[in-house]
Amino acid sequence: MLSFVNSARTHTLIDQVNTAQDRIIAAKLRRDHGLLRLAQSNLQRWIAADGRRVRAVFREWQAVLHRLDAREIADFLTSDTPMARRLRQSSPFAGALTRAECHAVRRRYAKAGA
């Protein structure tokens, strides 16, 4: 039972880190719509790597990036909907944050989780 508790706590911590990172990405996206190119490029590369069996999550991200404008995507990234929480786990905005930004978020949550 203890491992389940630790696993649930770890998953919660990961969700909190992902949410905090997406807030920073959303703020950047509101200032620089060119950040969409990074997400689209990452997603295209991941889809190509999947070959014929493209993961459903990649198709969902494709729809988000295709149907919404930059402001709406920023709003989506910061939303707490079940879909946003689920897709946050495989965000195509990988590389949008600097190392310093990533480390700062992880440090903040590591201290909170300790």
Beta strands, then each sheet from edge to edge (+ up, - down):
end
